[in-house]
């Protein structure tokens, strides 16, 4: 199974649009099951002082982990740039998932990274930071990362990605990821 993760809980974000596009494209190119998870769906009871104790872990978070993280062999993380890195909510999610079934959640899995940014960097620094975190937990990260810069200029008035070169770059990235 492949899980596509939209790495922000911000409603109406460009990241969500790109992540959903990745989901549809990956689903169209593989016979493997593909799941989609948006951090907008994180349970409100996830963050509390006992969250790092397995018995006190949010039951809703555990259900998410068991449905979209543990069964996955591969992940695609689509993440915006927040303050020169990736969002803290994504780090919180990864940390929270490390409490229950750590090895089954992360070890020996593969990940592709997509950085979304309003500016020119395409969130390269954030993708490097996320790579380090994923490598630390035992997930291998595909060497090629896809930085998408000035994302707001790539989406048309219907809310769809319309830039042809960006669509081609996404397709190439997905093709490389599926053979990774």
C-alpha distance (Angstrom), angle and dihedral (degrees) to the residues before:
residue distance angle dihedral
X1 . . .
X2 3.80 . .
X3 3.81 121.6 .
X4 3.80 122.3 -158.4
X5 3.82 112.3 -157.0
X6 3.79 124.6 -162.1
X7 3.80 99.8 -148.3
X8 3.80 102.0 -148.3
X9 3.77 136.0 64.3
X10 3.81 91.7 -150.7
X11 3.80 110.8 122.4
X12 3.79 118.0 -126.1
X13 3.80 93.9 14.4
X14 3.79 126.2 158.7
X15 3.80 86.0 -127.6
X16 3.81 89.8 65.5
X17 3.82 91.1 51.7
X18 3.80 92.1 50.3
X19 3.81 93.3 44.2
X20 3.81 91.7 51.7
X21 3.80 89.5 49.4
X22 3.82 89.8 52.3
X23 3.80 89.5 49.3
X24 3.81 93.1 53.4
X25 3.80 92.9 44.3
X26 3.81 95.6 47.4
X27 3.79 90.4 46.0
X28 3.81 90.3 52.9
X29 3.82 92.7 50.7
X30 3.81 103.0 47.4
X31 3.76 140.6 48.1
X32 3.80 90.6 -146.1
X33 3.79 116.9 104.5
X34 3.80 111.0 -95.6
X35 3.82 123.6 -159.5
X36 3.77 130.2 -169.4
X37 3.77 126.5 -147.7
X38 3.78 127.4 -179.3
X39 3.78 120.4 -164.0
X40 3.81 84.8 -135.1
X41 3.82 83.8 79.6
X42 3.80 95.4 58.0
X43 3.79 112.2 130.1
X44 3.77 116.1 -107.2
X45 3.80 91.4 -133.5
X46 3.81 93.1 60.6
X47 3.81 97.4 94.1
X48 3.80 115.0 64.0
X49 3.80 137.9 118.1
X50 3.83 93.7 -91.7
X51 3.81 96.0 47.3
X52 3.81 92.5 111.1
X53 3.80 92.1 59.4
X54 3.80 112.1 87.7
X55 3.81 93.4 -140.3
X56 3.81 91.0 53.3
X57 3.80 96.9 44.7
X58 3.79 113.3 124.6
X59 3.81 110.4 -92.1
X60 3.80 89.6 -143.5
X61 3.80 90.9 53.0
X62 3.80 90.9 48.8
X63 3.82 89.7 53.0
X64 3.83 90.2 51.6
X65 3.79 90.5 47.8
X66 3.81 92.0 49.9
X67 3.81 93.0 47.5
X68 3.81 103.7 41.5
X69 3.81 109.8 13.5
X70 3.80 109.8 37.2
X71 3.84 97.8 45.3
X72 3.82 92.9 46.0
X73 3.78 120.0 103.3
X74 3.80 91.5 -174.7
X75 3.78 137.3 23.9
X76 3.78 134.3 -161.0
X77 3.79 111.3 -157.3
X78 3.80 114.2 -160.9
X79 3.77 105.4 -166.7
X80 3.78 135.8 174.5
X81 3.76 125.2 -141.3
X82 3.78 113.2 -102.3
X83 3.79 116.7 178.6
X84 3.80 94.4 -22.3
X85 3.80 96.5 -48.1
X86 3.79 140.9 48.6
X87 3.83 122.1 -60.1
X88 3.78 118.9 -76.0
X89 3.81 89.2 -133.4
X90 3.81 89.0 63.9
X91 3.81 90.3 51.3
X92 3.80 89.4 47.3
X93 3.81 90.0 51.8
X94 3.81 92.2 50.4
X95 3.80 91.2 46.4
X96 3.80 92.2 48.6
X97 3.81 90.9 50.2
X98 3.80 90.3 53.7
X99 3.83 91.8 70.5
X100 3.81 98.2 67.5
X101 3.82 122.5 45.4
X102 3.81 93.9 -13.7
X103 3.81 96.4 177.4
X104 3.81 94.4 43.7
X105 3.78 90.0 49.9
X106 3.81 100.3 48.8
X107 3.82 117.9 1.0
X108 3.79 117.7 106.9
X109 3.78 95.1 -0.9
X110 3.79 127.6 127.1
X111 3.78 130.6 -130.4
X112 3.78 138.7 -166.8
X113 3.79 119.8 -157.1
X114 3.78 130.9 -147.0
X115 3.80 120.0 -174.3
X116 3.79 119.3 -155.5
X117 3.80 120.1 -164.2
X118 3.78 140.1 165.2
X119 3.78 89.7 -145.7
X120 3.78 131.3 58.9
X121 3.83 100.6 -87.6
X122 3.80 99.9 74.6
X123 3.80 86.2 -141.0
X124 3.79 94.3 -74.5
X125 3.81 93.1 156.4
X126 3.81 90.9 49.6
X127 3.80 90.1 50.1
X128 3.81 89.5 51.9
X129 3.82 89.7 50.8
X130 3.81 91.8 47.7
X131 3.83 90.1 47.6
X132 3.79 90.0 55.0
X133 3.82 92.3 50.4
X134 3.80 92.8 47.4
X135 3.80 92.7 46.3
X136 3.80 89.0 50.1
X137 3.82 91.7 56.4
X138 3.81 91.6 47.4
X139 3.79 102.0 -97.4
X140 3.80 116.3 133.0
X141 3.81 113.5 -134.9
X142 3.78 121.9 -146.7
X143 3.80 108.2 -113.9
X144 3.80 95.2 -129.8
X145 3.78 112.0 74.3
X146 3.77 121.1 -171.5
X147 3.81 112.8 -132.7
X148 3.81 113.2 -165.6
X149 3.80 111.6 -165.6
X150 3.79 130.8 -165.9
X151 3.79 89.1 12.7
X152 3.79 95.3 177.8
X153 3.83 89.3 65.2
X154 3.82 91.4 55.3
X155 3.80 97.0 58.9
X156 3.80 120.8 79.3
X157 3.81 128.9 -142.2
X158 3.84 89.7 -87.1
X159 3.80 89.8 59.4
X160 3.80 94.0 -109.4
X161 3.78 129.1 127.9
X162 3.78 103.8 -105.2
X163 3.80 106.4 166.4
X164 3.81 107.2 110.8
X165 3.81 97.0 -152.5
X166 3.82 90.6 50.0
X167 3.80 91.0 49.7
X168 3.82 89.6 50.4
X169 3.81 91.6 48.6
X170 3.82 90.5 49.9
X171 3.79 91.7 49.9
X172 3.82 91.8 49.4
X173 3.80 90.5 48.4
X174 3.81 92.1 50.5
X175 3.81 91.6 48.0
X176 3.82 90.8 51.8
X177 3.80 90.9 45.6
X178 3.80 93.4 51.8
X179 3.82 91.0 54.6
X180 3.81 92.6 43.3
